[in-house]
């Protein structure tokens, strides 16, 4: 029975597969190890490290934002030019204002600066933003501007002083031929020569008195706008040495009186008459009672002084007065006669033309331009024939001792002297020391 059982017994097939499976696993294991090793080596040599892959998977995702439109800055433009002949406020601002608006501007400006006084040759500038009017600036003269600018409601119209940066400079020179050349040789503008001549015009005739070797010096305000030279301010003090005699001038305002020039003692340099009606010229014929006339070819008196000068040279009245005659005659050409007081009259002959608004009865101020040199009437060339009469009789202008204007008032004399000292020190090239004012019981202290 047992033998039969053993014979008939057959193990399940699964147990055979299991054994074979074990044997297969034993044979496959070394191959698997080799494959894993090769895979690792391949990854190390050629593959992407798992960490990099992880980093790539965890890297932030770029999200594109909508475009940002930045605001466009306003376009500001500035147009500069000078007033051309015939230009008006309408032609200047017609692109920005309607005719009715310009009419209103014209009415309002009369209180500030009438548009009819805008002159050709004066500079101006117009500023616009995005083609819209912003401002109009007109140079009235070297001191003031007319400004029209946009406001909260209607445009603003105002007259303002021009702002300058000012430096004070001491200028020196020596006469070799003329004051003009001496000033330009010192590196300065001819404007300074004219200013100096005007200051000393009561004492020095810059036509007949100047000599080689004369010297000058001036303490001058030099003005700058936006870093560029812009002419001269005041001449604070000046000295001219003419033929060995020194003349000094100090700029000072005595109380409410207009500023003027005084000598260091406080006497006014201004006198009733200037020494000459022209700043720079030459005398072609002097005062004489017997002269051969170049046109009539006869001997006759010449109670006048002839100043030869280029056509168009400005002619100034030598003193305050009133025009009593103005017109034209065959002999005198264009002429003006001025009465200065109850005694003196002056005549100016052979003018090319009169200055604007000259007419009979007009009051004129000393140094005011009344006309321009010409050769009208009996004249061989451009010159001014200048005559002076006292109580109707001709007198030699160079022999007239004109009285001086009022000196510095007694009330202001101490303040004037205090102002003079540092200016004179600058002219003399020495250090100025100011003595401080102290109480009587205190010692006097000298300060720098």
RATAKA-V454288 format. One line per field, one symbol per residue. psi: psi as a letter, one per 30 degrees, with the letter a starting at -180 (. if undefined). A space follows every 50 residues. Layout:
BEGIN
psi = ???
END
This chain:
BEGIN
psi = eeeeeeefkjlkfefeeeeeeeeeeeefeeeeeeeeeeeeeeeeeflkke eeeeeeffkkkkjklkkkjkkkkkjklkkkalklkfklfefegfffklee eeeeeeeefffdjkffgkkkfkllkkkljhgkkelkkkjeafelkkkklk aeclkkklklkkklkkkkkkkllkkeeleeeeeefggllfeeeeeeeeeg fffkjgeffklkfkllkkjkkkkkjhfkkhakbkjellkkjjhfkkkkkk kkjjbflkkakllffgkkfkleklflfkekalkfkaklgjkjkfefhlkl liilkkjklkkfkkkkkflkakkfkkbkleefbklkkkkeafeklkkjlg kelllkgklkfkkllkfkkfakkahlajkflklkjkkkkjhfkkljefgk jkkllkakleegeeeeeefeeeeeeeefglkkkkjkkllefllkkkl.
END
